[in-house]
């Protein structure tokens, strides 16, 4: 057996003295100037020195340790920088470059090491990072990763990115890059890849839609959807959900809350996503989310299509679990109907059907705010109806909020203290007094606001 094998075996057996003696004999018979300059000989020599220094430490033999250090620092054992790098990763590659690239790309996915160490290995071996390398590095989900550096590597080595690269890159930017706050910036990046002929997957556009939904960019989300259709990419129900969310949170509709024209600006966006909606194919949890987002979008656009209303009424008649009282879809539809005087009666009719005995669900604050708003906007409703609803709200232990106070203030002003007669003034004061009793003690500011309004009404 070779000296290294013999010494290793001796150390494994615990026979430190035998390993030390074997190296000492070899050291006496070997001169430093006779050592080979080849990388394999240098590696063999380094292995011997490492082992003997270990044995010297274990036995406390200072003389042997000093001799090994002397040999290590001798001129013939010094290597140039290239040889050191080769020794760090082993001798020359034993596999073709294509196989080596595959092996290194696989290691990237499994290793916690930083990306630069793998790129350094590739440079030493004369390999160029390809799209698979960049994909593997992006899958590491390292927040300190520099996508520009990776893409530059592909450009330098003429290795074009693929569709998966674009998807991973947009995902990385969406999750880790704080500076990407404008969805249009991310869309421009995707378009630049498309113009270069790089195929793009729908997952890349999904990140843009998520930013649009987060920031209320309804118009841009529609353009993203239209672009996906033109490119032949599938528009899934998740994309439709995000499109509806962007409409519900759209910022442009808030400039004129009293005019229906502000909502009608979003009619085109609603029509686009409505055309791609297929609720029946979705699992129950997704159906609820889609319905909630859809009704919220219609509310933002101030649109109540008869077809949508008929579909909702049919779900109510069928006692569908999708439209239980207090659920997000029901609350969104009731709030949508309550905004328009011509639909106020239908809102209250649906509420009563949902509240029938034997049905599942429990009304919450949002439910009561919606029906109270319907009672306030409906011209034919007497103010005592609001008082009955508020008593139901108290019995259901649904806590009032700032919206409840705003709705009741509007009702009292419109139906109880309008004109010179003020025949329903007592009902208006009773409404605010009941609301004051329902407000929690911690809500000091709200209690103070109610008290101020009561003082004004009583004094008037």
C-alpha positions in Angstrom: 0.0 0.0 0.0 1.0 3.6 -0.5 2.4 5.7 2.3 -0.8 7.8 2.5 -3.0 4.7 2.7 -0.7 3.1 5.4 -0.8 6.3 7.5 -4.5 6.7 7.2 -5.1 3.1 8.2 -2.8 3.5 11.2 -4.6 6.7 12.3 -8.0 4.9 12.0 -6.7 2.1 14.1 -5.5 4.6 16.7 -1.8 3.7 16.1 -0.5 7.2 16.0 3.2 6.1 16.5 3.1 3.8 13.5 1.8 6.6 11.3 4.5 8.9 12.7 7.3 6.4 12.2 6.3 5.7 8.6 6.3 9.4 7.7 9.6 10.0 9.4 11.2 7.2 7.3 9.8 8.7 4.2 10.9 12.2 5.1 14.5 11.0 5.7 14.6 9.3 2.2 13.1 12.3 0.3 14.8 15.5 -0.6 12.7 18.6 -1.2 14.4 19.4 -4.5 13.5 16.0 -5.9 9.7 16.6 -5.6 7.7 16.6 -8.8 6.1 19.9 -9.9 3.0 18.2 -11.2 -0.3 19.0 -9.6 -0.8 15.4 -8.5 2.6 15.2 -6.8 2.0 18.5 -5.1 -1.3 17.3 -3.8 0.3 14.0 -2.6 3.0 16.1 -0.8 0.4 18.3 0.9 -1.5 15.3 2.0 1.6 13.9 3.7 2.4 17.1 5.4 -1.2 17.5 6.7 -1.2 14.0 8.1 2.1 14.3 9.8 1.2 17.6 11.4 -1.9 16.0 12.8 0.1 13.1 14.3 2.7 15.6 15.7 -0.1 17.5 17.5 -1.6 14.3 18.8 1.7 13.1 20.2 3.2 16.4 21.2 6.3 15.8 19.0 7.5 19.4 18.4 10.5 18.4 16.4 8.4 16.5 13.9 6.0 19.4 13.6 8.8 21.8 13.0 10.3 19.6 10.3 6.9 19.3 8.5 6.4 23.1 8.6 9.9 23.5 7.2 9.1 21.2 4.3 5.8 23.0 3.7 7.5 26.3 3.4 10.3 25.1 1.1 10.5 26.7 -2.3 9.5 23.6 -4.2 6.2 23.3 -2.4 5.0 26.7 -3.4 2.3 26.7 -6.1 1.2 29.4 -8.4 -2.3 30.8 -8.0 -3.7 28.7 -10.8 -2.5 25.4 -9.3 -4.0 26.4 -5.9 -7.3 27.0 -7.5 -7.2 23.7 -9.3 -6.3 21.9 -6.1 -9.3 23.5 -4.3 -11.7 21.7 -6.6 -9.6 18.7 -7.4 -7.6 17.7 -10.5 -8.7 18.4 -14.0 -12.3 17.5 -14.8 -12.9 13.8 -15.4 -16.2 14.4 -17.3 -17.1 16.3 -20.5 -18.0 20.0 -20.0 -21.7 19.4 -20.5 -21.8 16.8 -17.7 -19.8 19.0 -15.4 -22.2 21.9 -16.0 -25.1 19.6 -15.1 -23.3 18.4 -12.0 -22.5 21.9 -10.8 -26.1 23.2 -11.5 -27.4 20.3 -9.4 -25.0 21.2 -6.6 -26.3 24.8 -6.6 -29.8 23.7 -5.8 -28.6 21.5 -2.9 -25.9 23.7 -1.4 -26.3 26.7 0.9 -23.1 28.2 -0.4 -23.3 31.8 -1.9 -23.7 32.0 -5.7 -20.2 33.5 -6.3 -18.5 30.3 -5.1 -20.1 28.3 -7.9 -19.4 30.9 -10.6 -15.8 30.9 -9.4 -15.6 27.2 -9.8 -17.0 27.4 -13.3 -14.4 30.0 -14.3 -11.6 27.8 -13.0 -12.9 24.9 -15.0 -13.3 27.1 -18.1 -17.1 26.7 -18.1 -19.7 29.4 -18.9 -22.9 29.8 -16.9 -26.0 28.9 -18.9 -29.7 29.6 -18.3 -29.9 26.5 -16.1 -27.2 27.9 -13.9 -29.1 31.2 -13.5 -32.3 29.3 -12.9 -30.7 27.3 -10.1 -29.2 30.4 -8.5 -32.6 32.2 -8.6 -34.2 29.2 -7.0 -31.9 29.6 -4.0 -34.2 32.6 -3.0 -31.2 34.5 -1.7 -32.3 38.1 -1.0 -28.8 39.4 -1.6 -28.7 37.9 -5.1 -27.9 40.4 -7.9 -30.0 39.5 -10.9 -28.2 42.0 -13.1 -24.9 40.2 -12.5 -26.4 36.8 -13.5 -28.0 38.2 -16.7 -24.7 39.9 -17.6 -23.0 36.4 -17.3 -25.5 35.1 -19.8 -25.0 38.0 -22.2 -21.2 37.7 -22.0 -21.3 34.0 -22.8 -24.0 34.2 -25.4 -26.3 31.9 -23.4 -29.9 33.3 -23.8 -32.3 33.0 -20.9 -35.4 30.8 -21.2 -39.0 31.3 -20.1 -38.3 29.8 -16.7 -35.5 32.3 -16.2 -37.9 35.2 -16.7 -40.5 33.7 -14.3 -37.9 33.1 -11.6 -36.4 36.6 -12.1 -39.8 38.4 -11.8 -40.6 36.3 -8.8 -37.3 37.2 -7.2 -37.8 40.9 -7.9 -41.4 40.7 -6.6 -40.4 39.1 -3.3 -36.9 40.6 -2.5 -36.3 43.9 -4.4 -37.7 46.8 -2.4 -37.1 49.2 -5.3 -39.6 47.4 -7.6 -42.8 49.1 -6.3 -44.3 50.1 -9.6 -45.9 47.2 -11.5 -45.2 49.0 -14.8 -41.4 48.7 -14.2 -41.8 44.9 -13.9 -44.0 44.8 -17.0 -41.3 46.7 -19.0 -38.7 44.1 -17.9 -40.9 41.3 -19.2 -41.6 43.1 -22.4 -37.9 43.6 -23.0 -37.4 39.8 -22.9 -40.4 39.3 -25.3 -38.8 41.8 -27.7 -35.6 39.9 -27.6 -37.4 36.7 -28.6 -37.2 35.1 -25.1 -40.4 33.0 -24.4 -42.3 34.2 -21.4 -44.6 32.1 -19.1 -47.8 33.4 -17.5 -46.2 33.1 -14.0 -44.1 36.2 -14.9 -47.2 38.3 -15.7 -48.9 37.0 -12.6 -46.3 38.9 -10.4 -47.3 42.1 -12.3 -51.0 41.4 -11.6 -50.2 40.9 -7.9 -48.6 44.3 -7.8 -51.6 45.8 -9.6 -53.9 44.2 -7.1 -51.9 45.5 -4.2 -51.6 49.0 -5.5 -55.0 49.4 -7.1 -53.9 49.7 -10.8 -57.1 48.5 -12.5 -56.3 49.8 -16.0 -52.8 48.3 -16.0 -54.1 45.0 -14.8 -56.5 44.9 -17.8 -53.6 45.7 -20.2 -51.6 42.9 -18.7 -54.4 40.5 -19.2 -54.9 41.6 -22.8 -51.2 41.2 -23.5 -51.3 37.6 -22.1 -54.2 36.9 -24.5 -52.3 38.3 -27.5 -49.2 36.1 -26.6 -51.4 33.0 -26.3 -50.8 32.6 -22.6 -53.5 31.0 -20.4 -55.5 33.5 -18.2 -56.4 31.4 -15.1 -59.0 32.1 -12.5 -56.2 33.3 -10.1 -55.4 36.0 -12.7 -59.2 36.9 -12.8 -59.2 37.1 -9.0 -56.2 39.5 -9.1 -57.9 41.6 -11.8 -61.0 42.0 -9.7 -58.9 42.9 -6.7 -57.1 45.7 -8.6 -60.5 47.1 -9.6 -61.9 47.0 -6.0 -58.8 48.9 -4.8 -58.5 51.2 -7.8 -57.4 54.7 -6.9 -58.9 56.6 -9.8 -62.5 56.1 -8.7 -62.1 58.0 -5.5 -61.9 61.5 -7.1 -65.7 61.8 -7.3 -67.6 59.5 -5.0 -71.0 61.2 -5.6 -70.9 60.7 -9.4 -71.6 57.5 -11.2 -69.1 58.5 -13.9 -66.2 57.8 -11.7 -67.3 54.2 -11.4 -68.1 53.9 -15.1 -64.5 54.6 -15.9 -63.9 51.0 -14.6 -66.6 49.4 -16.8 -64.1 48.4 -19.4 -61.9 46.7 -16.8 -64.9 44.9 -15.3 -66.1 43.7 -18.7 -62.6 42.2 -19.6 -62.3 40.1 -16.4 -66.0 39.2 -16.4 -65.4 37.7 -19.9 -62.8 35.3 -18.5 -64.6 34.3 -15.3 -65.6 30.6 -14.9 -66.7 30.2 -11.3 -68.3 26.8 -11.8 -64.9 25.1 -12.4 -63.4 26.3 -9.1 -63.2 24.5 -5.8 -65.5 25.9 -3.0 -62.8 28.1 -1.2 -61.8 29.7 -4.5 -65.4 30.3 -5.5 -65.9 32.3 -2.4 -62.8 34.4 -3.0 -63.8 35.0 -6.7 -67.4 36.0 -5.8 -66.2 38.4 -3.1 -63.6 40.0 -5.4 -66.1 40.2 -8.2 -68.8 41.9 -6.2 -66.3 44.3 -4.6 -65.1 45.2 -8.2 -68.7 45.8 -9.3 -69.2 48.0 -6.2 -66.1 50.0 -7.1 -67.3 50.4 -10.7 -70.8 51.3 -9.4 -72.3 48.6 -11.8 -75.1 46.2 -11.0 -75.6 43.9 -14.0 -79.0 42.3 -13.9 -77.4 38.9 -14.8 -75.1 39.1 -11.8 -78.0 40.0 -9.5 -80.2 37.1 -10.8 -77.3 34.7 -10.3 -76.9 35.9 -6.7 -80.7 35.6 -6.0 -80.6 32.1 -7.4 -77.8 31.1 -5.0 -79.8 32.5 -2.1 -82.9 30.5 -3.1 -80.8 27.3 -3.4 -79.3 28.0 0.1 -75.8 27.8 -1.3 -73.0 27.8 1.3 -71.3 30.4 -0.9 -73.7 33.1 0.1 -74.2 32.6 3.8 -75.2 35.5 5.9 -72.1 37.3 7.2 -69.9 35.8 4.5 -67.7 38.0 2.3 -69.7 37.5 -1.0 -73.1 38.3 0.7 -71.7 41.3 2.5 -70.2 42.6 -0.8 -73.4 42.1 -2.7 -75.6 43.7 0.0 -73.2 46.7 0.2 -73.3 47.0 -3.6 -77.1 47.0 -3.7 -77.4 49.4 -0.7 -75.5 52.1 -2.6 -78.2 52.6 -5.2 -81.7 53.8 -4.1 -83.4 51.7 -6.8 -81.9 48.5 -5.4 -82.4 49.3 -1.7 -85.6 47.2 -1.4 -84.0 44.2 -3.0 -81.0 44.5 -0.6 -83.3 44.3 2.4 -85.3 41.5 0.8 -82.2 39.4 0.3 -81.0 40.2 3.8 -84.3 38.8 5.3 -84.1 35.7 3.2 -80.5 35.1 4.3 -81.6 35.7 7.9 -84.3 33.1 7.8 -84.3 30.3 10.4 -82.5 27.1 9.4 -79.9 28.9 7.3 -76.2 28.9 8.2 -74.2 32.0 8.8 -74.3 34.9 11.3 -74.5 38.6 10.4 -71.5 40.8 11.4 -70.8 44.5 11.4 -70.3 44.7 7.6 -73.7 43.0 7.1 -75.5 45.5 9.3 -73.7 48.4 7.9 -74.9 47.3 4.4 -78.6 47.0 5.4 -78.5 50.2 7.5 -77.2 52.0 4.4 -80.0 50.4 2.3 -82.5 51.7 4.9 -80.9 55.2 4.6 -80.8 55.4 0.8 -84.3 53.8 0.1 -86.7 56.7 -0.2 -89.7 54.7 0.9 -88.2 53.4 4.2 -89.4 54.9 7.5 -86.6 55.8 10.0 -88.0 53.2 12.5 -86.7 50.5 10.2 -83.2 51.6 10.9 -84.0 51.6 14.6 -85.2 47.9 14.3 -82.0 47.0 12.4 -79.8 48.7 15.0 -81.6 46.7 17.8 -80.9 43.5 15.8 -77.3 44.5 15.6 -77.2 45.0 19.3 -78.8 41.6 20.0 -76.3 39.9 17.6 -73.5 41.6 19.5 -72.0 43.0 16.3 -69.8 46.0 17.3 -70.5 49.3 15.5 -67.7 51.1 13.8 -67.0 54.5 12.2 -69.0 53.5 9.1 -72.1 52.7 11.2 -71.9 56.2 12.8 -71.5 57.8 9.3 -74.5 55.9 7.9 -76.8 56.8 10.8 -75.7 60.4 10.8 -76.6 60.6 7.1 -80.0 58.9 7.8 -80.8 61.2 10.8 -80.0 64.3 8.7 -81.9 63.1 5.6 -85.0 61.5 7.2 -85.4 62.9 10.7 -84.3 66.5 10.6 -85.0 67.5 7.0 -87.4 70.4 6.4 -89.2 72.4 8.9 -91.5 69.8 10.5 -88.9 67.4 11.9 -91.6 64.9 12.6 -89.2 62.0 13.1 -86.7 63.9 15.2 -87.4 61.7 18.2 -86.5 58.6 16.1 -83.3 60.2 15.0 -82.2 61.0 18.6 -83.2 57.4 19.7 -81.0 56.0 17.0 -77.9 57.9 18.1 -78.6 57.2 21.8 -78.9 53.5 21.1 -75.7 53.6 19.1 -74.0 55.4 22.0 -75.0 52.6 24.3 -73.6 50.0 21.9 -70.2 51.6 21.6 -67.5 50.1 23.8 -66.0 52.1 26.6 -62.6 52.1 24.9 -63.9 53.9 21.9 -63.8 57.3 23.6 -63.4 59.4 20.4 -66.5 57.8 18.8 -68.6 58.3 22.0 -67.5 61.9 22.0 -68.6 62.4 18.4 -72.0 60.8 19.1 -72.5 63.0 22.2 -71.6 66.2 20.2 -74.2 65.3 17.5 -76.8 64.5 20.1 -76.2 67.9 21.8 -76.5 69.7 18.5 -79.8 67.9 17.7 -81.4 68.4 21.1 -80.4 72.0 21.1 -81.7 72.5 17.5 
